[in-house]
Amino acid sequence: MKNEIYSDIFEVIKKIQPDNPILSYKDYKGQLNRIKTITPMYCYNLINNNGKVIAYPGSPFNSDYFRGEHELYKHCYASIYRNNTNITKNLQLIIDKIKLLDFKDTLLTIPKIQEALQQNRLIDFNALAQHYGLRTEYVDLTTELLISVFFATHSYNEGIYSPVGEKYGIIRHHIISPFSNIIEEFGEQPFKRPGFQAAFAKKLNEEEDFNQLNFSNRKYIFKQNINYSSIINKLFFNHKNECILFPKEEITDFSNEVKNSKQLSEKNFIKYCKENHFDLDKTKSLINSIGFIVSKNHPYSFTPEEKDIYDFSLYQNSRYVTRVVRYGN
């Protein structure tokens, strides 16, 4: 059946959430009140099936998940499986997987991270990597419609999100039982982006195409309109022209360093090769041939002063209303 095409993004919002207050901005000519935050300022302490405590924003029984895309893509694969480099696919995958291990090892040296793990808090290091620019097995979802609206009306280029005014965008609305274990639950993490974006995800294997998965998927295709995209843009950017979904954090610089580095730790190189039965010498030779170095010393570290910068109060922007134990099938 052919999908209906909506005249603009506001018509999609009205279709999904007819009482959403953002609809009043469509034809508003006055000064726009910027959004300070979208995600709930309260969390449930949710104990998942593995016994980990998740700082879960909003209701833990939510079944609505959204994904916004500013173009109509035929396929949607996890970023770690999209080979957009001149490196062979398998070799790129090896490099990306080792970088994720190095990223995790470095964050584990932060005392507040260690403290959270001792408290049995769920810290998903790959989720953090995903939200700070590294390639992972995840495809992003959110429980907040307006966050998907932002991504559906903005293109990304060289670190800048810009409003789109041509072609078509899409909002995907997935209705999934919270007991199904289909969706990865991130909740609030020690750094801000996942919580600010009400982040959830679907973990994919190499052959899986998110757009072809067999679960409830309502598609809302709409015509892009630069005026309406610009209204959404003004709502999400503060007076310093900073997007509220991407607050400034020290972890951003570290993540960019890992992303752009040509170094891999020997420890995690050996670990990954042994787990996947790769020949160490041959794999190292291939990595060296494309300009990467396997370093005996770990390529990343924080100074004591830098660790002090990360002396944040975990989940400081939330208050907890209850503890819920939820069991899946």
C-alpha positions as CSV (number, residue, x, y, z in Angstrom):
1,M,0.0,0.0,0.0
2,K,1.3,3.4,-1.0
3,N,2.2,5.7,1.9
4,E,0.4,8.9,2.4
5,I,2.6,12.0,1.9
6,Y,2.0,14.8,4.4
7,S,2.3,18.4,3.4
8,D,4.8,19.3,6.1
9,I,6.3,18.1,9.4
10,F,3.6,19.8,11.5
11,E,1.0,17.7,9.9
12,V,2.9,14.6,10.9
13,I,3.1,15.9,14.5
14,K,-0.6,16.6,14.5
15,K,-1.4,13.1,13.2
16,I,0.7,11.3,15.9
17,Q,0.1,13.7,18.8
18,P,-2.8,16.0,18.0
19,D,-2.5,17.8,21.4
20,N,1.2,18.5,21.1
21,P,1.8,22.2,22.1
22,I,4.5,22.6,19.5
23,L,1.7,22.7,16.9
24,S,0.9,26.3,17.9
25,Y,4.2,27.4,16.5
26,K,3.4,26.4,12.9
27,D,1.9,29.8,11.9
28,Y,3.2,31.8,14.9
29,K,4.8,35.1,13.9
30,G,6.1,36.3,17.3
31,Q,9.2,35.5,19.3
32,L,9.7,31.7,19.7
33,N,10.3,30.4,23.2
34,R,13.2,28.0,22.9
35,I,13.0,24.5,24.4
36,K,15.1,24.2,27.5
37,T,14.7,20.4,27.7
38,I,12.5,17.8,26.2
39,T,13.2,14.7,28.3
40,P,11.4,14.2,31.6
41,M,13.1,15.6,34.7
42,Y,12.3,12.5,36.6
43,C,13.5,8.9,36.3
44,Y,12.5,5.5,37.5
45,N,15.1,3.3,38.9
46,L,14.4,0.3,36.7
47,I,16.0,-3.1,37.4
48,N,16.5,-4.9,34.1
49,N,16.6,-8.6,33.4
50,N,20.3,-8.7,34.1
51,G,19.9,-7.1,37.5
52,K,21.3,-3.8,36.4
53,V,19.8,-0.5,37.6
54,I,18.8,1.8,34.8
55,A,18.0,5.5,35.3
56,Y,15.0,5.3,33.0
57,P,13.6,8.7,31.8
58,G,9.8,8.8,31.9
59,S,7.5,5.8,32.1
60,P,9.2,2.4,31.9
61,F,6.1,1.0,30.3
62,N,6.3,3.2,27.2
63,S,5.7,1.4,23.9
64,D,6.2,4.3,21.4
65,Y,9.6,4.7,19.8
66,F,10.5,7.2,17.0
67,R,13.2,7.7,14.4
68,G,13.5,10.7,12.2
69,E,15.4,10.8,8.9
70,H,15.8,13.9,6.7
71,E,15.9,11.8,3.5
72,L,14.1,8.7,2.3
73,Y,16.7,6.0,2.6
74,K,15.9,2.6,1.1
75,H,18.2,0.9,3.6
76,C,19.3,1.6,7.2
77,Y,22.3,-0.4,8.5
78,A,24.2,0.1,11.7
79,S,27.0,2.6,11.3
80,I,29.7,0.1,12.0
81,Y,28.6,-1.9,8.9
82,R,28.4,1.1,6.6
83,N,31.7,1.1,4.7
84,N,32.1,4.7,3.7
85,T,35.9,4.6,3.6
86,N,38.5,3.4,1.2
87,I,39.4,0.6,3.6
88,T,38.1,-2.9,3.0
89,K,34.9,-3.7,4.9
90,N,36.3,-6.4,7.1
91,L,39.4,-4.4,8.0
92,Q,37.3,-1.4,8.9
93,L,35.1,-3.5,11.1
94,I,38.2,-4.8,13.0
95,I,39.5,-1.3,13.5
96,D,36.1,0.0,14.7
97,K,35.6,-2.9,17.1
98,I,39.1,-2.3,18.7
99,K,38.4,1.4,19.0
100,L,35.3,0.6,21.0
101,L,37.3,-1.5,23.4
102,D,39.9,1.3,23.8
103,F,37.1,3.8,24.4
104,K,35.6,1.6,27.1
105,D,39.0,0.9,28.8
106,T,39.8,4.6,29.0
107,L,36.4,5.6,30.5
108,L,36.8,2.8,33.1
109,T,39.7,4.7,34.6
110,I,37.4,7.5,35.7
111,P,36.5,7.2,39.4
112,K,32.9,8.2,39.0
113,I,32.4,5.5,36.3
114,Q,33.9,2.9,38.7
115,E,31.6,4.2,41.4
116,A,28.5,3.8,39.2
117,L,29.5,0.2,38.3
118,Q,29.9,-0.6,42.0
119,Q,26.4,0.7,42.6
120,N,25.2,-1.8,39.9
121,R,24.3,1.0,37.5
122,L,23.9,0.1,33.9
123,I,26.6,1.9,31.9
124,D,26.4,1.0,28.2
125,F,29.8,2.0,26.8
126,N,28.8,1.2,23.2
127,A,25.7,3.5,23.7
128,L,28.0,6.2,24.9
129,A,30.3,5.6,21.9
130,Q,27.3,5.7,19.6
131,H,26.2,9.1,20.9
132,Y,29.6,10.6,20.8
133,G,30.4,9.8,17.2
134,L,32.0,6.4,17.0
135,R,30.7,3.6,14.8
136,T,28.6,0.9,16.5
137,E,26.1,-1.8,15.9
138,Y,23.2,0.4,17.0
139,V,20.5,2.3,15.2
140,D,19.1,5.2,17.2
141,L,15.6,5.5,18.5
142,T,13.9,7.9,20.9
143,T,10.8,7.9,23.0
144,E,10.3,11.6,22.4
145,L,8.6,12.5,19.1
146,L,10.0,16.1,19.0
147,I,13.6,14.7,19.1
148,S,12.9,12.6,16.0
149,V,11.3,15.7,14.4
150,F,14.6,17.5,14.9
151,F,16.6,14.8,13.1
152,A,13.9,14.5,10.4
153,T,14.2,18.2,9.5
154,H,18.0,18.7,9.8
155,S,21.0,17.5,7.8
156,Y,24.4,16.9,9.3
157,N,27.6,18.0,7.7
158,E,31.0,18.5,9.4
159,G,29.6,18.9,12.9
160,I,26.8,21.2,12.0
161,Y,23.0,20.5,11.9
162,S,21.2,22.6,9.3
163,P,17.5,22.9,8.5
164,V,16.4,21.1,5.4
165,G,14.0,22.6,2.8
166,E,14.0,20.2,-0.1
167,K,12.7,16.7,-1.0
168,Y,11.1,14.5,1.7
169,G,11.7,13.5,5.3
170,I,10.2,10.6,7.3
171,I,9.2,9.9,10.9
172,R,9.2,6.2,11.7
173,H,6.9,5.3,14.6
174,H,7.5,1.9,16.2
175,I,5.1,0.5,18.7
176,I,6.9,-2.2,20.6
177,S,6.0,-3.9,23.9
178,P,8.4,-2.8,26.7
179,F,8.6,-6.5,27.7
180,S,9.7,-7.7,24.2
181,N,13.5,-7.2,24.7
182,I,13.6,-5.9,21.1
183,I,14.9,-2.5,22.1
184,E,18.1,-1.7,23.9
185,E,17.4,0.4,27.0
186,F,20.1,3.0,27.7
187,G,18.3,5.3,30.1
188,E,20.4,8.1,31.5
189,Q,24.1,7.6,31.3
190,P,27.0,9.3,33.1
191,F,27.2,11.8,30.2
192,K,24.4,13.9,29.0
193,R,23.6,13.1,25.3
194,P,21.8,9.8,25.8
195,G,19.5,11.2,28.5
196,F,18.9,14.5,26.7
197,Q,17.9,12.6,23.6
198,A,15.7,10.0,25.4
199,A,17.9,7.5,23.7
200,F,17.1,3.9,22.9
201,A,18.4,1.7,20.1
202,K,18.0,-1.4,18.1
203,K,21.2,-3.5,17.9
204,L,21.7,-5.0,14.4
205,N,23.9,-7.7,13.0
206,E,25.8,-7.2,9.8
207,E,23.1,-8.3,7.4
208,E,20.1,-6.7,9.2
209,D,18.4,-3.7,7.5
210,F,16.5,-1.7,10.1
211,N,14.0,-0.5,7.5
212,Q,13.0,-4.1,6.7
213,L,12.6,-5.5,10.2
214,N,9.4,-7.2,11.0
215,F,7.9,-5.2,13.8
216,S,5.2,-2.5,14.0
217,N,6.4,0.4,11.9
218,R,4.2,3.3,10.9
219,K,5.8,5.6,8.3
220,Y,5.0,9.3,8.0
221,I,6.5,10.8,4.9
222,F,6.4,14.5,4.6
223,K,7.5,17.3,2.3
224,Q,10.4,19.3,3.6
225,N,9.7,23.0,4.1
226,I,12.6,25.4,4.9
227,N,10.4,27.7,6.9
228,Y,9.0,24.9,9.1
229,S,12.5,23.3,9.5
230,S,13.8,26.7,10.6
231,I,11.1,27.0,13.2
232,I,12.2,23.6,14.6
233,N,15.8,24.8,14.4
234,K,15.1,27.9,16.5
235,L,13.3,25.8,19.2
236,F,16.3,23.5,19.7
237,F,19.2,26.1,19.6
238,N,19.9,28.4,22.5
239,H,21.0,32.0,22.5
240,K,24.6,30.8,22.1
241,N,23.6,28.9,19.0
242,E,24.2,25.6,20.8
243,C,21.8,22.7,20.2
244,I,20.2,21.5,23.4
245,L,20.5,17.9,22.2
246,F,24.3,18.1,22.1
247,P,25.5,19.9,25.3
248,K,29.1,20.8,25.6
249,E,31.0,18.1,27.5
250,E,34.7,17.1,27.9
251,I,33.9,13.6,26.7
252,T,33.3,15.1,23.2
253,D,37.0,15.9,22.7
254,F,38.1,12.5,23.9
255,S,35.6,10.7,21.6
256,N,36.8,12.7,18.6
257,E,40.3,11.8,19.5
258,V,39.4,8.1,19.4
259,K,37.4,8.5,16.3
260,N,40.2,10.2,14.3
261,S,43.1,8.3,15.8
262,K,45.4,6.0,13.8
263,Q,46.4,4.1,16.9
264,L,45.0,0.9,18.5
265,S,46.1,-0.6,21.8
266,E,48.0,-3.8,21.6
267,K,46.0,-5.2,24.5
268,N,42.7,-4.9,22.7
269,F,44.1,-5.8,19.3
270,I,45.3,-9.1,20.7
271,K,42.0,-9.6,22.6
272,Y,39.8,-9.0,19.6
273,C,42.0,-11.2,17.2
274,K,42.0,-14.1,19.6
275,E,38.3,-13.9,20.3
276,N,37.6,-14.0,16.5
277,H,40.4,-16.4,15.6
278,F,42.4,-14.0,13.4
279,D,46.0,-14.5,12.7
280,L,47.8,-11.8,14.8
281,D,50.8,-11.2,12.4
282,K,48.7,-11.1,9.2
283,T,46.1,-8.8,10.8
284,K,48.7,-6.5,12.2
285,S,50.4,-6.3,8.8
286,L,47.1,-5.4,7.1
287,I,46.4,-2.7,9.7
288,N,49.9,-1.3,9.3
289,S,49.5,-1.2,5.5
290,I,46.7,1.3,5.8
291,G,48.5,3.6,8.2
292,F,47.3,2.3,11.5
293,I,49.6,1.5,14.4
294,V,49.2,-1.2,17.1
295,S,50.7,0.5,20.1
296,K,52.2,-1.3,23.1
297,N,51.1,1.5,25.3
298,H,47.5,2.4,25.5
299,P,46.9,5.3,23.2
300,Y,44.6,7.2,25.5
301,S,44.7,8.2,29.1
302,F,43.3,10.9,31.4
303,T,45.6,13.0,33.6
304,P,44.5,13.3,37.3
305,E,43.4,16.8,36.5
306,E,41.2,15.6,33.6
307,K,39.7,12.9,35.8
308,D,38.7,15.6,38.2
309,I,36.8,17.3,35.4
310,Y,34.7,14.2,35.2
311,D,33.8,14.4,38.9
312,F,30.2,14.8,38.0
313,S,27.2,13.9,40.1
314,L,25.7,11.0,38.3
315,Y,22.3,11.6,36.9
316,Q,22.3,15.0,38.6
317,N,19.5,16.4,36.4
318,S,16.9,13.8,37.5
319,R,14.9,12.9,40.5
320,Y,13.8,9.4,41.2
321,V,10.2,8.6,41.9
322,T,10.2,4.9,42.5
323,R,12.0,1.6,41.9
324,V,10.4,-0.8,39.4
325,V,11.3,-4.3,38.7
326,R,10.3,-5.3,35.2
327,Y,10.7,-8.8,33.8
328,G,10.5,-9.8,30.2
329,N,9.6,-13.1,28.7
